[in-house]
């Protein structure tokens, strides 16, 4: 049997370290390239929107676009009703979906029977794979007639219908983000809480929830961003009336639906320019929500 001397062992260890360093440098290079591509894509999208929206500012049409009246055949191209519709729909969907998501996560974390937790989470995972158009189609077939029957003054295509459908669509995203954060809590913390005599509800409320608070913020960001960026559901069941809603039974039009409707019918007029302004607003709202919640998340982490 051949024996290795100390120089051969040291040389082999050095070669292993060098190979590991090469792999790490390669991985860092790939991550840097991915970061540059992602950031470059965001900047390119912003530049694209800004370039095509520039005539609105240079030709003095800013006041016409940022107005409260959309009547293109009368020369009125205000998109503020669509801004209000997007914010109202996204906020209402989050107001419905987030508490339900918290309840589902609490159920899966021990508040409900354990034998039901796995099937429930399996259903949530299955919902993530359902195309958005299916949610809209099912809503048109079942939910719209139901709303019309319960509220005869409504046509069924309304803020309420879109809210219920959209909240169901964003629910899996919120649940999975919160659930993933709760599962990262060390098992020793759970054992310590059980040893202190905490009930499952007390453990969830006073131990797990504070430790997983970052996941709540992340779920809020992703859920709201997905809600405000949805096109299909708003296009199919919200009614597409360019007006500021005064009740849940009113029809509304969102910025995303407005872009889809106008870009399919026009490419030269002031109405066409409004879709780039709509894109800039969506970009700005999403960025503002992400930055604001990021600061809140950072503040929470420092406080912890």
Backbone torsions as a table, in degrees:
resi	resn	phi	psi	omega
1	UNK	NA	128.9	-177.1
2	UNK	-80.8	133.4	178.3
3	UNK	-99.5	139.3	179.0
4	UNK	-92.8	132.5	176.7
5	UNK	-82.1	174.2	-175.0
6	UNK	-65.7	-32.3	179.9
7	UNK	-67.7	-40.7	178.5
8	UNK	-66.0	-40.4	178.0
9	UNK	-63.4	-44.4	179.6
10	UNK	-64.1	-39.5	178.9
11	UNK	-65.0	-41.0	177.8
12	UNK	-63.9	-40.6	177.9
13	UNK	-64.9	-37.4	179.2
14	UNK	-66.5	-41.0	178.8
15	UNK	-63.7	-38.2	177.3
16	UNK	-63.8	-42.0	178.7
17	UNK	-64.2	-41.4	179.1
18	UNK	-64.0	-42.0	178.3
19	UNK	-63.3	-41.0	178.5
20	UNK	-64.9	-40.0	178.6
21	UNK	-64.7	-38.6	177.4
22	UNK	-63.5	-42.4	178.3
23	UNK	-63.7	-42.2	179.9
24	UNK	-64.2	-41.1	177.6
25	UNK	-64.6	-38.7	177.1
26	UNK	-63.3	-42.1	179.1
27	UNK	-65.1	-43.1	178.2
28	UNK	-62.4	-38.5	178.3
29	UNK	-64.2	-41.6	178.2
30	UNK	-64.7	-42.4	178.5
31	UNK	-64.3	-39.8	177.9
32	UNK	-63.9	-42.1	179.1
33	UNK	-63.8	-42.0	178.4
34	UNK	-63.1	-39.9	178.4
35	UNK	-63.6	-43.2	-179.6
36	UNK	-64.8	-41.4	179.6
37	UNK	-64.6	-43.6	-179.3
38	UNK	-63.7	-47.6	179.5
39	UNK	-64.8	-40.5	178.4
40	UNK	-63.1	-36.8	178.8
41	UNK	-64.7	-42.7	179.3
42	UNK	-63.3	-44.2	179.3
43	UNK	-64.6	-38.8	179.4
44	UNK	-64.8	-41.3	178.2
45	UNK	-63.1	-43.9	178.5
46	UNK	-62.7	-41.5	178.2
47	UNK	-65.2	-39.5	177.7
48	UNK	-60.9	-48.3	179.8
49	UNK	-63.8	-43.6	-179.6
50	UNK	-63.3	-39.1	-178.8
51	UNK	-63.9	-46.5	-176.7
52	UNK	-78.8	-19.5	176.2
53	UNK	-88.6	-8.7	-176.2
54	UNK	-58.4	-39.0	178.6
55	UNK	-58.3	-27.4	177.2
56	UNK	-60.2	-38.1	-177.5
57	UNK	-85.4	-39.6	-175.7
58	UNK	-77.9	-26.9	-178.3
59	UNK	-97.9	7.1	174.4
60	UNK	75.2	29.4	-179.1
61	UNK	-100.9	11.0	-174.9
62	UNK	-61.5	-43.3	-179.6
63	UNK	-65.9	-31.1	179.1
64	UNK	-73.3	-36.6	-177.9
65	UNK	-76.1	-44.5	-179.2
66	UNK	-91.9	67.7	179.0
67	UNK	-132.2	175.4	-172.4
68	UNK	-102.8	13.7	-175.6
69	UNK	-133.5	118.9	177.8
70	UNK	-110.8	99.0	175.2
71	UNK	-139.3	81.5	-172.0
72	UNK	-61.1	-31.2	179.9
73	UNK	-73.5	-12.6	176.0
74	UNK	-108.3	10.5	178.2
75	UNK	77.1	23.9	178.6
76	UNK	-115.4	121.5	-170.9
77	UNK	-126.1	38.1	-179.1
78	UNK	-73.0	131.2	-177.8
79	UNK	-107.0	3.6	-179.3
80	UNK	-63.3	-32.3	173.9
81	UNK	-59.8	-34.7	178.1
82	UNK	-72.1	-34.0	174.8
83	UNK	-62.1	-46.2	178.3
84	UNK	-62.2	-40.3	179.7
85	UNK	-63.6	-41.5	179.1
86	UNK	-63.9	-46.6	-178.3
87	UNK	-66.8	-41.2	179.7
88	UNK	-64.0	-44.4	-177.8
89	UNK	-67.6	-44.8	-179.2
90	UNK	-65.0	-42.8	180.0
91	UNK	-65.5	-41.5	179.8
92	UNK	-66.4	-41.2	178.6
93	UNK	-63.7	-40.0	177.3
94	UNK	-67.1	-37.7	179.4
95	UNK	-63.2	-28.8	177.7
96	UNK	-86.5	-46.6	-171.1
97	UNK	-74.4	-37.7	-173.3
98	UNK	-66.1	-48.7	176.7
99	UNK	-61.4	-37.7	177.9
100	UNK	-64.4	-40.8	178.2
101	UNK	-62.2	-41.6	176.9
102	UNK	-61.4	-41.4	178.2
103	UNK	-63.6	-41.2	178.8
104	UNK	-65.1	-42.5	179.0
105	UNK	-65.3	-40.2	176.8
106	UNK	-63.4	-39.5	177.1
107	UNK	-61.3	-43.6	-178.6
108	UNK	-72.7	-20.8	-178.1
109	UNK	-92.1	10.9	173.4
110	UNK	124.7	-8.4	179.3
111	UNK	-75.6	-20.9	178.3
112	UNK	-114.5	174.3	177.6
113	UNK	-59.0	136.5	-176.6
114	UNK	-63.8	-33.8	-176.4
115	UNK	-70.2	-13.3	177.2
116	UNK	-97.2	-16.1	-175.4
117	UNK	-64.9	-47.2	-178.3
118	UNK	-63.3	-47.1	176.5
119	UNK	-61.0	-35.7	179.3
120	UNK	-64.6	-45.8	178.5
121	UNK	-68.1	-32.4	174.8
122	UNK	-62.9	-38.9	176.6
123	UNK	-64.5	-40.4	178.4
124	UNK	-62.6	-43.3	177.1
125	UNK	-62.0	-40.1	178.9
126	UNK	-63.1	-36.8	-178.6
127	UNK	-64.8	-28.1	179.7
128	UNK	-65.9	-23.1	-178.8
129	UNK	-91.6	-2.3	180.0
130	UNK	-79.2	125.6	178.4
131	UNK	-59.4	146.8	-178.3
132	UNK	-59.6	-36.1	-178.0
133	UNK	-63.8	-27.3	178.3
134	UNK	-68.3	-41.8	175.1
135	UNK	-57.1	-46.6	-179.6
136	UNK	-64.6	-41.5	-178.7
137	UNK	-64.4	-45.9	178.6
138	UNK	-63.0	-37.6	178.3
139	UNK	-64.3	-40.4	178.1
140	UNK	-63.2	-39.1	-175.9
141	UNK	-75.3	-40.6	-171.9
142	UNK	-111.3	-48.3	-171.7
143	UNK	-75.3	-40.4	-179.4
144	UNK	-60.1	-49.4	176.3
145	UNK	-61.9	-33.1	179.1
146	UNK	-65.8	-46.2	178.3
147	UNK	-63.9	-39.7	178.6
148	UNK	-63.9	-36.5	179.1
149	UNK	-73.2	-37.6	-179.9
150	UNK	-75.0	-32.3	-178.1
151	UNK	-128.0	89.0	-176.4
152	UNK	-58.7	-24.2	-179.8
153	UNK	-75.1	-8.6	-179.9
154	UNK	-106.0	147.2	176.3
155	UNK	-80.8	-5.9	-179.4
156	UNK	96.9	-34.7	176.4
157	UNK	-85.8	98.2	-167.8
158	UNK	-149.9	174.2	175.0
159	UNK	-58.3	-40.5	-179.6
160	UNK	-63.5	-48.0	-179.5
161	UNK	-61.5	-45.5	179.7
162	UNK	-65.0	-36.8	179.4
163	UNK	-63.3	-47.6	-179.1
164	UNK	-63.7	-41.0	-179.7
165	UNK	-69.1	-45.1	-177.8
166	UNK	-67.7	-37.3	178.5
167	UNK	-63.4	-35.9	176.8
168	UNK	-67.7	-34.2	-179.0
169	UNK	-71.8	-39.9	-177.4
170	UNK	-86.0	-9.1	-178.0
171	UNK	-57.3	-47.6	-179.2
172	UNK	-59.5	-38.3	179.4
173	UNK	-60.2	-46.5	-178.7
174	UNK	-66.4	-44.1	-178.4
175	UNK	-61.4	-47.6	-174.5
176	UNK	-67.3	-35.6	177.9
177	UNK	-67.4	-46.3	179.8
178	UNK	-65.7	-43.1	-178.9
179	UNK	-62.6	-41.6	178.3
180	UNK	-62.0	-39.2	179.3
181	UNK	-69.9	-39.0	178.7
182	UNK	-65.7	-35.9	-179.5
183	UNK	-71.6	-17.7	178.9
184	UNK	-80.5	-10.1	177.5
185	UNK	-65.5	132.3	-176.0
186	UNK	-57.4	137.9	178.8
187	UNK	-61.9	-28.0	179.1
188	UNK	-64.1	-32.6	178.0
189	UNK	-66.1	-41.7	178.1
190	UNK	-63.8	-41.6	178.8
191	UNK	-64.5	-39.5	178.9
192	UNK	-64.2	-41.2	178.1
193	UNK	-64.0	-41.2	178.3
194	UNK	-65.7	-37.6	179.1
195	UNK	-65.8	-29.2	178.2
196	UNK	-80.8	-2.3	177.7
197	UNK	87.2	16.5	178.8
198	UNK	-69.6	139.0	171.9
199	UNK	-75.5	164.8	176.9
200	UNK	-55.9	-38.6	179.0
201	UNK	-66.6	-42.6	178.9
202	UNK	-66.1	-39.9	177.7
203	UNK	-61.5	-43.9	-179.8
204	UNK	-66.2	-42.3	-174.2
205	UNK	-76.1	-43.2	-171.1
206	UNK	-101.9	-13.9	-177.7
207	UNK	-117.0	-59.2	-173.9
208	UNK	-71.0	-44.9	-176.6
209	UNK	-60.2	-46.6	177.3
210	UNK	-62.1	-38.0	-179.1
211	UNK	-71.8	-24.5	-178.7
212	UNK	-104.1	18.1	-175.5
213	UNK	-61.3	-30.9	177.9
214	UNK	-62.3	-37.2	178.0
215	UNK	-64.1	-32.9	177.7
216	UNK	-64.3	-44.4	178.6
217	UNK	-63.6	-43.9	179.5
218	UNK	-61.6	-41.2	178.4
219	UNK	-63.9	-39.5	177.3
220	UNK	-62.4	-42.8	179.2
221	UNK	-62.4	-51.7	-177.0
222	UNK	-65.5	-41.5	-179.6
223	UNK	-64.3	-46.7	-179.5
224	UNK	-66.6	-40.7	-179.8
225	UNK	-63.5	-40.7	178.6
226	UNK	-68.8	-36.0	-179.5
227	UNK	-67.1	-44.8	-176.4
228	UNK	-75.8	-19.4	179.7
229	UNK	-95.1	-1.4	-178.6
230	UNK	-71.9	142.4	179.7
231	UNK	-113.8	-47.3	-168.5
232	UNK	-63.1	-49.4	-176.6
233	UNK	-63.9	-45.6	178.3
234	UNK	-61.0	-37.2	-178.6
235	UNK	-70.8	-34.4	-172.9
236	UNK	-87.4	-35.9	-169.3
237	UNK	-127.2	-2.1	-177.5
238	UNK	-85.8	-13.8	177.8
239	UNK	99.0	-27.3	175.0
240	UNK	60.2	31.1	174.0
241	UNK	-88.1	121.9	-177.7
242	UNK	-76.8	77.5	-177.3
243	UNK	-146.4	159.5	174.4
244	UNK	-81.0	121.6	-176.7
245	UNK	-72.1	140.5	176.5
246	UNK	-111.1	-11.2	174.8
247	UNK	-152.1	166.2	-179.5
248	UNK	-67.0	-15.8	-179.3
249	UNK	-89.5	-4.5	178.5
250	UNK	-77.4	149.3	172.3
251	UNK	-79.7	146.9	-179.5
252	UNK	-136.9	164.6	172.8
253	UNK	-129.0	131.8	178.8
254	UNK	-95.5	168.9	179.2
255	UNK	-63.7	-40.0	-179.3
256	UNK	-66.7	-42.9	176.7
257	UNK	-64.2	-38.2	178.2
258	UNK	-61.2	-43.1	178.4
259	UNK	-61.7	-45.6	-178.8
260	UNK	-63.4	-39.2	-178.2
261	UNK	-70.9	-44.5	-174.3
262	UNK	-74.9	-41.2	-176.1
263	UNK	-67.0	-21.0	179.6
264	UNK	-85.8	-9.4	-174.3
265	UNK	-125.9	-14.7	-171.7
266	UNK	-145.8	149.0	178.1
267	UNK	-147.7	9.3	-175.6
268	UNK	-131.7	-27.1	-168.5
269	UNK	-87.7	-177.0	175.4
270	UNK	-60.9	-31.5	177.6
271	UNK	-60.5	-37.9	178.9
272	UNK	-66.1	-37.4	177.2
273	UNK	-64.0	-28.4	-177.5
274	UNK	-66.3	-24.6	-178.2
275	UNK	-71.0	-28.8	177.8
276	UNK	-75.0	-35.1	172.6
277	UNK	-64.1	-38.7	176.8
278	UNK	-62.9	-41.9	177.6
279	UNK	-62.5	-40.7	177.5
280	UNK	-63.1	-40.7	179.4
281	UNK	-65.1	-44.7	177.8
282	UNK	-60.5	-43.4	178.3
283	UNK	-60.6	-45.2	-179.0
284	UNK	-67.1	-41.6	179.4
285	UNK	-63.3	-45.3	179.8
286	UNK	-62.4	-43.6	179.0
287	UNK	-64.4	-41.1	-179.7
288	UNK	-64.9	-41.9	178.7
289	UNK	-63.8	-44.7	180.0
290	UNK	-63.3	-44.0	-179.5
291	UNK	-67.4	-41.8	179.9
292	UNK	-63.8	-48.7	179.9
293	UNK	-69.0	-28.8	174.9
294	UNK	-64.1	-42.3	177.7
295	UNK	-65.5	-41.0	177.2
296	UNK	-64.0	-38.8	178.6
297	UNK	-65.7	-40.8	178.2
298	UNK	-65.0	-41.0	177.4
299	UNK	-63.7	-38.2	176.0
300	UNK	-63.4	-42.1	179.6
301	UNK	-64.4	-39.3	177.8
302	UNK	-66.7	-38.4	179.3
303	UNK	-63.9	-39.0	178.4
304	UNK	-66.5	NA	NA
